[in-house]
Amino acid sequence: MMAMMMGQNQQMSDNMNKMMQNMAAMQNEKDPAKMKSMMAEQSAMMQQMRDQMMQQGGMMQNMSGMRPC
């Protein structure tokens, strides 16, 4: 389980780096179609990261024996 969490952390870090690169590119983008595509990619990465965080939170609760309220 620890190896899986470490892998997820690496993936989240990779996604954050990609998002930062995209944000910098978006600031300079003038083409509305490219901007829309970049925003869709950002949204998909954010959703993926949210899902991963929720999954990790569930794993942490299971490991600690806590039950959600």
Backbone as ProteinMPNN parsed JSONL, in Angstrom:
{"seq_chain_A": "MMAMMMGQNQQMSDNMNKMMQNMAAMQNEKDPAKMKSMMAEQSAMMQQMRDQMMQQGGMMQNMSGMRPC", "coords_chain_A": {"N_chain_A": [[0.83, -1.195, 0.0], [1.992, 1.196, 0.714], [3.844, 1.623, -1.334], [2.094, 2.028, -3.446], [0.881, 4.417, -2.681], [3.077, 6.104, -2.752], [3.625, 6.061, -5.463], [1.306, 7.302, -6.407], [1.668, 9.813, -5.281], [3.893, 10.664, -6.74], [2.775, 10.772, -9.275], [0.887, 12.776, -8.866], [2.582, 14.911, -8.332], [3.857, 15.093, -10.82], [1.638, 15.819, -12.377], [1.071, 18.321, -11.239], [3.355, 19.759, -11.983], [3.052, 19.724, -14.773], [0.664, 21.158, -14.969], [1.516, 23.668, -14.07], [3.275, 24.349, -16.114], [1.443, 24.472, -18.23], [-0.158, 26.594, -17.35], [1.608, 28.747, -17.539], [2.004, 28.752, -20.308], [-0.605, 29.275, -21.132], [-0.965, 31.894, -20.345], [0.335, 33.301, -22.291], [-0.941, 32.614, -24.597], [-2.74, 33.334, -27.531], [-4.584, 32.356, -29.309], [-7.909, 31.505, -29.343], [-9.023, 28.899, -29.664], [-6.907, 27.164, -29.052], [-6.516, 27.97, -26.436], [-8.905, 27.156, -25.264], [-8.634, 24.381, -25.51], [-6.374, 23.961, -23.904], [-7.413, 24.731, -21.442], [-9.324, 22.75, -21.057], [-7.666, 20.548, -20.771], [-6.348, 21.269, -18.407], [-8.518, 21.194, -16.651], [-9.18, 18.464, -16.724], [-6.866, 17.353, -15.599], [-6.989, 18.484, -13.047], [-9.317, 17.286, -12.061], [-8.487, 14.627, -12.045], [-6.452, 14.793, -10.122], [-7.979, 15.534, -7.912], [-9.565, 13.249, -7.577], [-7.553, 11.405, -6.942], [-6.631, 12.474, -4.521], [-8.9, 12.176, -2.93], [-9.073, 9.406, -2.9], [-6.665, 8.757, -1.625], [-7.164, 9.936, 0.849], [-9.211, 8.29, 1.784], [-7.79, 5.896, 2.015], [-5.981, 6.589, 4.004], [-7.717, 6.981, 6.153], [-8.67, 4.387, 6.437], [-6.315, 3.08, 7.15], [-5.803, 4.218, 9.609], [-7.905, 3.418, 11.061], [-10.055, 5.023, 11.439], [-13.352, 6.207, 10.978], [-15.314, 7.864, 8.542], [-17.277, 10.783, 9.249]], "CA_chain_A": [[0.0, 0.0, 0.0], [2.875, 2.356, 0.782], [4.401, 1.829, -2.681], [1.018, 2.581, -4.267], [0.716, 5.818, -2.293], [4.239, 6.843, -3.245], [3.405, 6.199, -6.897], [0.271, 8.315, -6.592], [2.281, 11.108, -4.968], [4.734, 11.029, -7.878], [1.875, 11.137, -10.369], [0.317, 14.071, -8.525], [3.652, 15.878, -8.526], [4.005, 15.246, -12.27], [0.48, 16.587, -12.841], [1.237, 19.713, -10.793], [4.372, 20.366, -12.837], [2.432, 19.92, -16.082], [-0.304, 22.241, -14.829], [2.257, 24.926, -13.982], [3.747, 24.633, -17.47], [0.276, 24.873, -19.006], [-0.58, 27.926, -16.911], [2.534, 29.707, -18.133], [1.702, 28.808, -21.747], [-1.922, 29.889, -21.301], [-0.83, 33.338, -20.162], [0.847, 33.89, -23.525], [-1.695, 32.108, -25.749], [-3.679, 34.283, -28.128], [-5.576, 31.616, -30.105], [-8.994, 31.038, -28.464], [-9.212, 27.446, -29.768], [-5.834, 26.544, -28.266], [-6.783, 28.296, -25.037], [-9.99, 26.273, -24.819], [-8.053, 23.051, -25.39], [-5.501, 23.974, -22.725], [-8.269, 24.79, -20.252], [-9.92, 21.422, -20.897], [-6.604, 19.69, -20.241], [-6.179, 21.656, -17.005], [-9.68, 20.696, -15.92], [-9.053, 17.009, -16.604], [-5.802, 17.073, -14.626], [-7.484, 18.841, -11.716], [-10.255, 16.245, -11.653], [-7.68, 13.449, -11.728], [-5.799, 15.044, -8.843], [-9.019, 15.499, -6.879], [-9.9, 11.845, -7.373], [-6.438, 10.78, -6.247], [-6.619, 12.958, -3.145], [-10.011, 11.542, -2.218], [-8.702, 8.007, -2.713], [-5.641, 8.719, -0.584], [-7.823, 10.226, 2.124], [-9.896, 7.063, 2.197], [-6.776, 4.92, 2.443], [-5.442, 7.031, 5.283], [-8.727, 6.694, 7.168], [-8.679, 2.936, 6.643], [-5.093, 2.699, 7.857], [-5.846, 4.694, 10.986], [-9.059, 2.833, 11.727], [-11.088, 6.041, 11.608], [-14.516, 6.154, 10.106], [-15.784, 9.206, 8.234], [-18.5, 11.218, 9.941]], "C_chain_A": [[0.871, 1.254, 0.0], [3.457, 2.659, -0.593], [3.346, 2.454, -3.596], [0.837, 4.07, -3.951], [1.884, 6.667, -2.788], [4.122, 7.063, -4.757], [2.371, 7.263, -7.201], [0.818, 9.709, -6.296], [3.156, 11.584, -6.118], [3.877, 11.483, -9.048], [1.264, 12.518, -10.108], [1.35, 15.177, -8.713], [3.875, 16.147, -10.013], [2.862, 16.084, -12.84], [0.598, 18.055, -12.449], [2.258, 20.434, -11.667], [3.8, 20.663, -14.22], [1.434, 21.076, -16.034], [0.398, 23.6, -14.762], [2.799, 25.325, -15.353], [2.597, 25.132, -18.337], [-0.187, 26.273, -18.629], [0.319, 28.999, -17.525], [2.246, 29.86, -19.63], [0.37, 29.509, -21.997], [-1.839, 31.411, -21.182], [-0.383, 34.035, -21.442], [0.046, 33.499, -24.762], [-2.71, 33.137, -26.233], [-4.812, 33.585, -28.889], [-6.659, 31.059, -29.174], [-9.208, 29.523, -28.508], [-8.145, 26.702, -28.969], [-6.066, 26.772, -26.776], [-7.861, 27.37, -24.478], [-9.477, 24.847, -24.608], [-7.171, 22.947, -24.142], [-6.327, 23.982, -21.44], [-8.932, 23.444, -19.999], [-8.9, 20.448, -20.32], [-6.367, 19.986, -18.764], [-7.314, 21.078, -16.151], [-9.591, 19.189, -15.703], [-7.981, 16.639, -15.584], [-6.259, 17.399, -13.21], [-8.459, 17.791, -11.199], [-9.504, 14.974, -11.263], [-7.002, 13.612, -10.368], [-6.804, 14.999, -7.692], [-9.386, 14.06, -6.549], [-8.805, 11.125, -6.592], [-6.396, 11.205, -4.784], [-7.731, 12.312, -2.321], [-9.688, 10.075, -1.933], [-7.655, 7.874, -1.608], [-6.231, 9.009, 0.787], [-8.554, 9.011, 2.657], [-8.922, 6.016, 2.695], [-6.217, 5.298, 3.808], [-6.429, 6.758, 6.413], [-8.78, 5.208, 7.468], [-7.46, 2.486, 7.434], [-5.15, 3.108, 9.325], [-7.023, 4.116, 11.765], [-10.176, 3.807, 11.972], [-12.206, 5.807, 10.628], [-14.96, 7.573, 9.8], [-17.093, 9.518, 8.936], [-19.662, 11.286, 8.987]], "O_chain_A": [[0.532, 2.253, -0.634], [3.555, 3.824, -0.981], [3.665, 3.307, -4.424], [0.66, 4.883, -4.858], [1.697, 7.813, -3.195], [4.479, 8.126, -5.264], [2.532, 8.04, -8.142], [0.473, 10.673, -6.979], [3.166, 12.772, -6.441], [4.203, 12.455, -9.73], [1.142, 13.329, -11.025], [1.022, 16.259, -9.2], [4.062, 17.294, -10.418], [3.084, 16.954, -13.681], [0.263, 18.938, -13.239], [2.051, 21.587, -12.047], [4.039, 21.735, -14.774], [1.373, 21.882, -16.962], [-0.082, 24.574, -15.341], [2.784, 26.503, -15.711], [2.751, 26.095, -19.088], [-0.568, 27.055, -19.5], [-0.164, 30.037, -17.977], [2.246, 30.974, -20.153], [0.232, 30.255, -22.967], [-2.576, 32.128, -21.859], [-0.681, 35.21, -21.655], [0.317, 33.993, -25.856], [-3.441, 33.731, -25.44], [-5.878, 34.167, -29.086], [-6.363, 30.232, -28.312], [-9.542, 28.923, -27.486], [-8.446, 25.722, -28.287], [-5.842, 25.88, -25.958], [-7.743, 26.865, -23.361], [-9.848, 24.188, -23.637], [-7.226, 21.954, -23.417], [-5.975, 23.316, -20.466], [-9.086, 23.038, -18.847], [-9.237, 19.618, -19.476], [-6.205, 19.068, -17.961], [-7.082, 20.543, -15.067], [-9.894, 18.697, -14.616], [-8.168, 15.715, -14.794], [-5.946, 16.664, -12.274], [-8.426, 17.444, -10.018], [-9.841, 14.323, -10.274], [-6.982, 12.682, -9.561], [-6.499, 14.48, -6.618], [-9.504, 13.695, -5.379], [-9.09, 10.334, -5.694], [-6.15, 10.38, -3.904], [-7.529, 11.948, -1.163], [-9.992, 9.565, -0.855], [-7.747, 6.987, -0.759], [-5.837, 8.392, 1.777], [-8.517, 8.736, 3.857], [-9.188, 5.327, 3.68], [-6.006, 4.437, 4.663], [-6.03, 6.352, 7.505], [-8.919, 4.811, 8.624], [-7.562, 1.61, 8.292], [-4.604, 2.418, 10.185], [-7.127, 4.301, 12.978], [-11.154, 3.472, 12.641], [-11.99, 5.254, 9.55], [-14.984, 8.413, 10.699], [-17.91, 8.632, 9.184], [-20.772, 11.632, 9.39]]}, "name": "protein", "num_of_chains": 1, "seq": "MMAMMMGQNQQMSDNMNKMMQNMAAMQNEKDPAKMKSMMAEQSAMMQQMRDQMMQQGGMMQNMSGMRPC"}
